[in-house]
Amino acid sequence: MDKNELKTDERYLRLLSEKFPNSNSAITEIINLQAIMSLPKGTEHFVSDLHGASSEFIHMVKNASGVIRRKVDDLYGDTMSESEKRALCALIYYPDERLDMERPEREQDGTLLNFYKTRLNQIVEVARAVTVKYTRSKVRKLLPHDYAYVIEELLHESTTEKDRTIYFNAIIDAIIESGRAEQLIIAICYLIHSFAIDALHVVGDVFDRGPGAEKIMEILSTYHNFDIQWGNHDIEWMGAAAGNWALIATVLRVSIRYVNIETLEEGYGINLLPLATFALDTYGNDPCTVFQTKDFENNPRLKRSATLMAKMHKAISIIQFKLEGQTILRHPEYEMNDRLMLDKIQWQNGKAIAILIGGKKYDMLDTNLPTIDPQHPYNLSVEEQALMEQLARSFRKSERLQKHLKCLYQHGSICLCHNNFLLFHAALPMNADGSFMEVDVCGKRVKGKALMDRVDEVIRDAYYGRGKTATAFDSLDYMWYLWCGNGSPLYNKDKMTTFERYFIADKSLQKEVKGAYYELANQRHICEKILLEFGIDPREGRIVNGHIPVRTIKGETPMRADGKRFVIDGGFSKPYQEKTGIAGYTLIYNSHGIQLVEHEMFESRQEAIKSGADIHTRIQLQDFTGHRIRVRDTDLGKSLQEQVENLKNLVSAYENGIIREKDN
C-alpha cells in the first residue's frame, strides 16, 4: 500500500494503533497470526434433530462421536486391552461418576494411589493428543483457574528426555500426595471434552418429542463454541416464549401428545394446573377417545392419569385450532384459507355431525365440541381466553425459558455459510422447474438467499422489536407461519394436517405433500445452483440439512446429489428410531477431511459409566483430502489474513511517519 492509500485508511489505522502502539508489537502479532494459520484446523461436529434426547446428546458431546475413542486406540493400540480402553474412555466421559464407582474397590485392595498415577498419565496423553492443534494461548483460556499452571506444565512437558520425565513424575506424585488427584483428573477430562470438538453446529430442532430439551439448552448455553440453525420445532418454542398464543397452544399440544410435560413443568416451571382444571370442567364426562394415544400406555414418565391427559390434549387442541384460524384470517397473504376447518363443521341441535371439505362431507371422529360457537367458531370462550392469559403469563415469566430463548437468538440463525458448508434445517423453497420460489415475508416478496435473509430479520424483529417496532406483532404472527406454512423454509409442505389426523378417518386427507426442494436437492446441479446463490464455490461447497428422517432401514442414505448434500436427521430421538433404524448421524469435519458417522442406539448413561458401554458408531463416508487442512484454508484463516494485511499497513504507516510510535 503506497503512502496516499495509507493516508486514506489513516483513521482505521489510528484505531488499530491503540492496541499495537509500535512496529514491534504489530510485527509480533503478525508472527503470531501467521503461526496460527499454519496449524491444522479444529474438529467441527454437525448434528441435527436432537428432539430432547438429552442423554444421547450429552454422551455424544462427551465422546465427540467416537473421536476420543479413536484417540485412545491410536495412543495405546494393542498395548491396552479392550476392557481397559473402555474403562479409560468411561473415565474421560464421566469422570465424577466413574471415580465414585472405582474409589471404594481401589481403597479396599490398596491400589488407589497407583490407580491415580496411571490414570493421570493416561488422560494427560489423551489431552495432549486433542490439544496439539491449538495454540498454547487458546488452551490456556479454557484451563480451569485452580489447576491452570499444573495442567499447562503437564501438557507441555516432554516424557522422552530423562530429566523432564523425572520432573513430570514429580508433579504427578505431588498432586497425589496433596489429595488433589481426583479434582485434577476431572479437570483434565473436561478439558478433553472441550478440545475434542472445536465447534458444534446444531442444524435445527432441539425441542419436542424427547424429555430433555431444557437440559440440552442448558449445556449449549455454557458451551465454548456452538451455533444453531433454527428448526421448525425451535421456532415453535421461540414463538411461544416470545408470546405467540397459537404457538403456546401448539407447544402444549405437542408436549402432551408425546407425554413430555416434564419439560414444561419441571424444566421451565410452566403451570399446567389451569389447563387440567379447565379440561376437567369442560370434558368431565367425555372419554376423549380420539385424544388418547399409545404413548400414554404404561409410560413411566406419565405423572397424570391417561384419562386426564386425553382431556387436556383435547382442550388445548381445540384452542390451538381457534388461534390458528384467527391468525389465518388476519393474514390473507399467507394463502392458507384451506386450513380454516372449524367453520366447515356442520351442526345439528348443537352437536357437530360432519365436516364439509372440498365439497365432500366427512363424518367426524369426535363430535363433542362444547366450546365452539357455530356462529363464531374461531372465537375463544371466556374460559379459554382466561386460560390462555394464564398460560402466556407462565411462558413469559419462566426465567429459564427466557434465558434459553435469548441463547437461541444469540447463537442462532435461519442458515449459516461456514467453511464451504451451507447449513439450514429444512428447505429452500423452490418451484418444480428448479427456480427459487418467491414468497411474501411480512410485506416483501423475496426468494433464494434474500428469502433466508428476510426470514432471519423477521424472526429477530419478533423478539427484539416487542414494544419497539410497529412490525413486531406481524413478525410474531409470522413465527406461526414458519412452523407450518408452505413457503416456510422450516416446513415447506402444502399443509400441516393436524386437524384431519384427529377428526377424520380418511387417510387421504392426512397426506402432506413436500415442496419441490426435497426432491430437486437430490440432484447435483440444483445443489450447485443453491451454493452459488449463497456465494459458496459450488465445486467445493456442500449443503447440510436435517428435518426429514433418513429411513436407513429402507435403504435411504444421508448422502445425496453425488455428495453435495447431507441429510443428517437419522433419528437421534427415540420416537423416530422405528422409522430410521439407527440413532442419528454426525458429520465430522477435521483437518483430514469429512467423516459421516452413523450411530447405534445408546443403552444408557448408567451403563456407560458402569461398563464403559459406548454409542457404537460406523463410518459411512470418509472423504479425506490428500493434505492436512490448515487454519489458513478456513473462514477463520481468511479473517486472520485480513488482520495480517491491516497490521502490515500499520507497520508501513509507522515507517512512513503517518502515525507516530509509542512505547508499550
N, C-alpha and C positions, 0 to 999 in steps of 0.2 A: 504494500500500500504506500503510495507516494505522500509527500508532505501535505498537499492540498486535500487529499482524501482523509488523512489523519485529522486535519482541522475540521472537516465536515462531521466526523464522528467524535469530536472533542468532548462533547457533553457526556456521552456514554462512557468514554474512556476515563473521564474525571471521576465518574461514579465508581468505576472499576478500580481506580487508583486508591480509593478509600480502603479497600480490602487488601490491595497489593501496592504498598506505597513506594516501592522502588524496584529497579530492574532485578535485583537478586531474588526478591520474594516472588515476582512474576515468573522468572525463569525456573525457580524451584517448583512452582505449581505446574508449569508446562511439563517438566520432567515427570512429576507425579501423575499427571493425567495421561501422558503417553505410556507410562508404565502400566497404568490401569487398563488402557486399551489393548495391551498385549496379553492380558490374562484370558484364560478360557471363559466363555460366557457361563453364567449361572444356570441352574436347572429350573425350568418352568414346568408347572403342572397345570393341566386343563381338566376340569371336572364339570359335570352338569347334572341338573335334575336330582339334587340331593333329597328333596322332599321330606325333610325332617328326620332322615336316617342318621341321627347324631352319633350313635355308637360306631357305625361303619365309617362315617366321615372322620371322627376323631382318630380311629385306628389308621385310616388312610394317611392322615396328616402325620401321625407318629411314625409310620413305616415308610412314608414317602413312596407309596405304590410299589414297594419292593426294592427301592433304591438302597435302603440301609442294609437289607439282607444281602444284596449283591455286593455291597462294600465289604461286608463280613466274609462272604465267600472269597472275594478277591484277596483279602488280607490273610485269611487263615487256611483256605483251600482244604487239603487233606490232613492238615496238622490238627484239626479240631473235628470232633465227631458231630454228627447231625444234631444229636440231643444237646451238645454243648453250644452249638451255634444258635439253636432255638432258645436256650436259656439266656444267652448273651443278648439276643435280639429282644426277648421279653423284658429284660432289664432296661435296655435302651428305650423301648416303647413306654413302659410303665414302671419307672424307677421306684417311686414311692411304694406302690403296692407290692412289687416284686421283692424289695428289700424287707418289707414287713413279713413276707412269706418265708424268705430264706433265713432271716436272722435267728429265730428260735432253734432251728435244727443245727445251724453253724455254731451257735453258742454251746449247745449240748455236746457236740462232738469235738469242740475246741479248735475248729478251723476258721473261725470268724475273721481273725486278723489276716490270715493268708488269703481268704476269700476277698477281702477288701483290696489287698495288694494286687491280686491277679486281675480283678475286675477294673481297678483304676488303670492299670497298664493297658488293658484291652480297649476300654472305652476312649482312652486318650488316643490310641492308634486310630480308632474309627473317627474320632473328632478331627484328627489331622487329615484323614482322607477326604472328609467332606468340606473342610475349610481351606484346603490347599489352593483353590482357585480364587480366593478372595484376598484383598489387601489386609494387612495387619490392622489398619485403622478401622476397616469395616467390621472385622471380627471383634475388635476391642469395643465397638459401640454396643454390641449385643451381649457382652460379657456381664454376668451378674456382679454388682458392685462389690459385694463382700469377698468374692473369690477371683476378681478380675486379674490381679497380679499373679496369683498362683497358677491359674489356668493358662494365662499367656506364657508363663515360663514353661509349663509342661508341653504346650503345643509346639513351641519353637525350639525345644532342646533336642540336640542330636543324641540318638541312642546307639550310634555306631562308634563314636570316639569314647575311649575308656574313661577319661576324666569326666566327660559330660554325662556318661551313663551313671557314674557314681553320684554326680550332682542330682540327676533326675531321680534316682532311687532314694536319695536323702530327702528330697521334697516329699515323695510318697510316704516314706517312713514317718516323717514329721507330722504329716497330715493325719495319719492313722493314730499316732501317739496322742495327738491333741484331741481325739474324739470327734473329728470333723469329717471322717471318711464318707459317711453316708450323704451328708449335705453336699459334698463336692461331687460325688457320683451323680446325684440328682441334677446338680447344676450343669455338669458336662453333658448329660443325656438330653436335657432341654436345649442346650446349645446345638447338639447334633440335629435335633428336630428343626431348628431354625435354619440351619445351613444346608440341610439335605434338599429343602425346597427354597429356592431363591425368590420365586414369585409364584403365587397361586392365582389362577384365573377360574372363576366360577361362572360358567356360561348359563346362568339362569336357574331359577326355581329352587330356592332354599326351602320354601314353605309348602304346607299341606301334605296330606297323606300320612306321614310318619309323625311320631310324638315328640320329636326333639328339635324343632326348628329354632326355638329360642336358645337352645344350647349351642347350636351351630353358629348362630349370630353372636353369641357371647364370645366364642372362640375367635371368630372373624374380627370382632371389634377390637381385639387386642393383638391381632396377628401382625407380624412385622411387615409384610408386603403382599397385598391382595387387591384384586379388583373383581367386580361382578357386572355381568351384562344382564340387566333385569329380564326375568322371565314373566310369563303371564300370571303365574301364581305369586310372584313377588309383587307385581303391580297391584294385584287383588288386595294384598295385605297393606301395601303402601297407601293405596287409595282409601282403605278403611281407616288406617291410622291417621290419615290427613282429614278424615271427616266425611267421606262419601257414603251416604246411608245405604245405597244399593250394594256397595261392596262390603259394608259392615254385615249386612244380611247374608251376602254370599259367603264371607269368611265363616260365619256361624253355621250356615247350612253345610258347607263342605266339611267343617270340623266335626259336626255331629254325624254326618254321613259316614265318616271314616273313624268314628269313635276316638276322636283326637281332641277332646275338650280339655285335657290337662295342659296342652299348650296355651289355651286361653286362660284357664283358671289358675293353674299353678305357675305357668311360665310368665304370664302377663297380668295376672290379677284381675281379669275381666269377670265381673259378677254376672253369672248366668241364672241366679235365683229369680230375677224378674221374668225372664223368659220361661223358666219352668213353671212359675206361678200362673202366668198368662196362658200357657199351653194347657195346664190342668183345668183352669177355669173355662177355657174355650172348647176343649175337646175331651172333657171329662169322661163321657160315655162312648167316645169314638175310639175303636181299636187302632185306627190309623195304620191299617194293614199295609198299605202301599209304601208307607214310610219306614217300615221295619225292614232292615237289611240283614243279610247273613253275617255281616261284620259284628252285629250285636251278640250273636250266639256264642256263649262260653268265652267271651273276650275278657282276658284278665285285666284289661285297662278300663272296663266298664264300671263306673262308680255309681251309676244310677240304674234303675230298672230299665229293661229294654222297652217296656211299655211307655214309660215317661220320656225316654229318648225319642221314641217314634212320634209322640205328641209334640215335643219341642221341634223335631225335624219338620213336621208338617207346618207348624205355626210360623217358623222363620222362612220356610219355602214360599208360603203364600205372600208373606210380607215382601220377600225378595221380588216375586213376580210383579207385585204392585209398584214397587220402587223402580224396577227396570222399565215398566210401562211409562211411568212418569218421565223418566229420562229420555226415552224414545220420542215421546210427544213433545218434549222441549226442544228436541234436536232433529228436525226433519232431514237435515243434511247427513245424518248417519245412514239414511235409507234402510231403516230396519223396521218398517211398519209391519212386515210379515212376522215379526216376533211379538206383536201385540196379540196375546191369546185370551186374556180374561174377558174382553168384550165379544169374543166369538162363542162364549158359553151360552147354551140355550137353557132356559129356566122354565119350570112348571111348578106352580104352587110353592114358590120359594126354594125349590130344590133344583140343583144342576142336574140335567138329564143327558146332555150330549154337548158336543162342540162341533162347530162348522168350520172346516179348514179347506180352503181351495174349492169351495162349492160342494164338498162332501161331508156328510155327517158321520161323526165317530162317537161311539159310547165312551164314557169316561170311567176310569178305574176307581175313582173316588169322587163321590158327588156331594159329600157333606162339606159345604164351604160357607159356614155361617158368617164369616167376616167380610164377604164380598157383597157389595151393593150392586145389583144388576144394572141400576141406572148410572152408577159412577164406580165402575169396577176397579179403577186404579187408585181410588182414594183410600187412605188408611183410615181404619176406625179410630175412634177417640182413644181406645185402649192401646191399639197398635202404635199410634202416634206417641203416646206417653212412654210405651216400652222402648221405642227407637230412640227417644230423647235420653232415656236412662242408659241404654247401651252405647250410644255415641259418646256420652259423658265418660263412661268407663274406658273406652278406647282412647279418648283424648287425655285422660288423667293417668293412664298407665305409664309411669316413668320409664320402665324397662322397654316397653314397646316404642315409645317416642325416641329413646336412645338408639334402638336398633334401626328405626326409620331414618334417623339422622345419619347413621353409619352407612345405610344403603344409598343415601343420596351422595354422601361424601366420596364413597369408593365406587359408585356405580355409574352406569351409562347404558344407553339403549344398544350401543355397539362399540367396538374398540378395534382400532388398527394398531397392531403391535408386532414388530419383528417379522413382517411379511405375513402375518396371520390377520384375517378379518373374523372377528368374533361377534356373533349375535345369536340370540336364543332360538328363534323360530324361523322367520322367513323375511325375505324382501319382496313385498307384493309385486307380482308380475302378471302380465296378460298372457293368454295362451300362445301368442306369437313370439314370446320371448322379450317383448318390450316391457319397460317398467310401468307399473300401474300408477296412474295419477290419483291421488286421494286427497279429500278435503280434511285438513287438520286445523280445526278451530279457525276457519275463515281463509286459510291459504291452501291452494291446490298445489301439491308437490309430489315428486316421485324420485325413485332412486336414492342416492345419498342425501339429497335435500329433504326427502321424507324422513329419514332417520334423524337428521339434524333437527327438523321441526318437532318431531315427536319428543325428542330429548328436551327441547326447550319448553314444551308444554308440560311435560311431567314435572320439571323443576318449578314452573310457574304455579302449578297446583299446590306445591308445598311452600315455597319461599314467597309466593305472591299473596298468600292469605291475608286479607285486610289491607293489602298494599296496592294491588293492581285490579283494574276493572275486569280483567280477563280470567282471574283466578277461579271463579265459580265454573265457567265453561271448561277450564282446564281440568278441574276436579271431576266434572262430568265425563270428560274425555278419558279419564283413567278407567272408567267403566267400559267405554268403547274398546279400549286397548285389551281388556280382559276377554271380550267375546265378539269383536267386530270383524267383518270380512276384510276390510282394508287395514286391519291392525297387523303390524309386523310381529306382534307377540302371539297372534292367533291365526289369522288368515285362513279361516274356513267360512263357508257360505252362511252358517248359522251354528249356534250352540243350542242343542235340542234338549235342554234340561226339563222343560215343561212336558214335552212329549214323552220322555222316559218315565216320568212319574205318572202321567194321567192317561196315556193312550197305548193300547196293546200293540197296535200295528207298527211293527219294527221299521217299515219303510219310511215312516215319518221321523224316525230317530236317527236317520243317516245324516252325517255331517261331511260335506264334500270339501276336501282340502283345496287350497288355492294352487294356482299353476306352478308356483315356485317349487313345491315339494317334489315334483317330477322333473321339471326343467333343470333344476340344480344338480341332477344326477348326470348331466352332460358337461363335458369338459369345456366346450366353447361358451356355455352360459356362465359357468363359474369364472372363466377368464374375463368375460364381459363385466361381471359384477365386481371383480377385483380391480379392474381398470377404472370403473366408476368411482371407487374409493381411493384411487391414487396408488394402488399397490401393483407392483410389477407382476403381470399375470403369469410370467414364466416361473417366478419364484414363490408367488403367494399361494395361500391355502385358506379355505373357509372352514370354520368350526361352528357347528350348530348343536343344539340339544333338542328338547321338546317332544320329538317323536320317538318313542321307544323302538330300539332296533331288535327285531324278533330273531335273535340268533338261532333259536330252536327251529325256526322255519327257513333257515339258510340265508337270512339277511346279513349284510355286512356293514360295519360302520364306515368303511372307506368307499367313497363314491367318486364318480367323474374322474377316473384314472388317477386317483389320489389327490385331486384338487380340493376335495371337500370331505370332512369328517363329521359324522353324526354320532356324538358320544353319549347319548342317553341310552344306557344299557340296563337300566333297572336297578339303580342304586337303592331305591326304596323297595321294601318287601312287597307291597301291593302290586308292583309291576313285574316281579320276577317270574310269575307264572307265564307272562306273555313273552319275556325275553329269554328266560332260561339261564341267565347269568346275573351277576350283581354289579354291573356297571363297567364303564371303560374309563381309563385315564390316559390322556395324551401327555407324553413327556418330551420336552424339547431341551436337550442339553448341548454341550459343546461338541458332541459327536454327531448329532442329528436328531431324528424323531423316532420315538417308540410309541406304539399303540398297545396299551396293556389291557387285557381282559381279566376281570376279577370274578372269582367264585364267591359263593355265599360266605359271609362272616359268621362264625359259630357264636361267639360271644366275647365280651371284654373279659369276663371271669376266666374263660378257658384260655384266652390269650395270655393272661397273667400266670395262670397255674401251670400250663403245659407248654407255653410258647406257641400255641396254635396261632397261625397267621392267616391272612387272606391269601389264598393261593392265587397266583397270577400266571398268565400265559402271554408271552409276547406275540401279538397277532401281526404286527408290522414292525420292521426295523429298517428305517431309511437313513442310513448313516452316510455322511459325506466322506470324501477321501482325505479330508484335512480337519484339523481342530477348528471349531468356530470360536473366534475371539470376540472380546467385547467390542472391538472396533467394527465388527460386522453387524452390530445390532443398532437399534434405535438409540440406545444409550450412548453407543460409540459415536454416532453422528452428532449427538449433543455435546459430547466431550470434545470432539474435533473442532466444533464451532467455538467452544470455550478456549481451546488452544490458539485458534486463529485470533480471537479477540485479545488474548494475553500477549501474543506476538506483536499485535498492533500497539498495545500499551507499551511494550518494551521499546518499539520504534518511536513512540511519542516521547518517551523519556530521553532517548538518544538524540532526537531532533530538537529537544528543548521546548517542545509544545507544552509538556507538563513537567513540573519540577519534582524531583525525587525527594522523599522524606525518609527519615530513619524509621525503623520498625517500632 
